[in-house]
Amino acid sequence: MARHAHRTDRLDRTHRLEVGWTACQGHGLCAELLPEHITLDEWGYPLLGEAPLPPTTLKRARRAAADCPVRALKLATAQGS
């Protein structure tokens, strides 16, 4: 039964992208890797959507965060209510 509870916990999580604004230098690689969730402003800094990321996007979101040249992009996990 503990296995089932663990699986339910994972399903209740939501994932969002966050930007560390003091680290971000506006390289724009994140928007190239995840264009359906990240756009760039006129100076090249990311604009993120408000909605949680769908599970089908998580692998690419992790890659975008890992490939950020200054590690400013983070994939955050929050427990759903």
Secondary structure as UniProt FT lines:
FT   HELIX           2..12
FT   STRAND          13..19
FT   TURN            21..23
FT   HELIX           29..33
FT   TURN            35..37
FT   STRAND          38..40
FT   TURN            42..43
FT   STRAND          46..48
FT   HELIX           55..57
FT   HELIX           58..67
FT   TURN            69..70
FT   STRAND          73..79
//
